[in-house]
Amino acid sequence: AQQGAEGERIALLAVSDADARELHWFLGGSYLGRVKRGAPLWWTPRPGRFVVRVVDDSGRAASQELRVEAAVR
């Protein structure tokens, strides 16, 4: 995670085939954005359970369940 002006951020990063040019990121049913292959997508987390999905420009996809908990300070 990285501390930024918006607060803590998480780098979403996927390993893809060499022929992929772009990766499209989704959180549940919401589109988060696209990045070039090998680049992270920075996401500002909020508490909850999510399914993170990444799809390359050839339609290959992967998904992972993610649970975010608020830190007690």
N, C-alpha and C positions, 0 to 999 in steps of 0.2 A: 504494500500500500504506500501511497505517497501523500504527504500533507500539502494541500494547496489552498488557494484563497477560498474555495468553496467548501473546504473541509477535507476529510480523508477520501482518497480515491483508490480504486482497485484497477489494476491493469488486466484486461481480458486479452489473452494471447492464445493463438492456436497454431499448431504446426500443420501445414498444408502441403499438397503435392506441388512440385516445381512449376507445373503449368497453370496454377491458379494465379490470377493477378490481383483480385480483390476478395475480401471477406466481408460478409454482411452479418451483423450481430443483432440478436433478438433477445428480449427478456420477457418471458411469457408470450403474450400476443403483441408486444410493443417492439417497434423497430428502434434500435439504439443508434445505428449508423454503420458506415463502411470504412474500411481501412485497406491499405495496400498489404499484400502478403508479407508477413514478418513483422508488421507494426502492431503495437498494442492499441486497443480501444480503451480509453480511460472512462470509468464509470464511477459516479458518486453513489455509494450504496445507501440503502435504507433498510431498517429491520424487516425481516420476513423470509419466506421461503420462495424461491424462484427457480424456474427452468431457464438456463442460459443456452442459447442455440446459436451456432455459427454455420453459415452456408457459403461455399465458395462460388465463383462465377460459373462453374460447371455443374452446380446443383448438388455437389457432395456436402453432406451435413453431419454435424455431431452435436450432441446436447449433454448437459450436465446439470444435476440439481445443485442448488446453492442455498445455503442458509446463512443469513446475516443476523447477528445479535448485536444489540447496543452495548457498548462498553460501560461498565459502572465506574464512575470517577469519584 
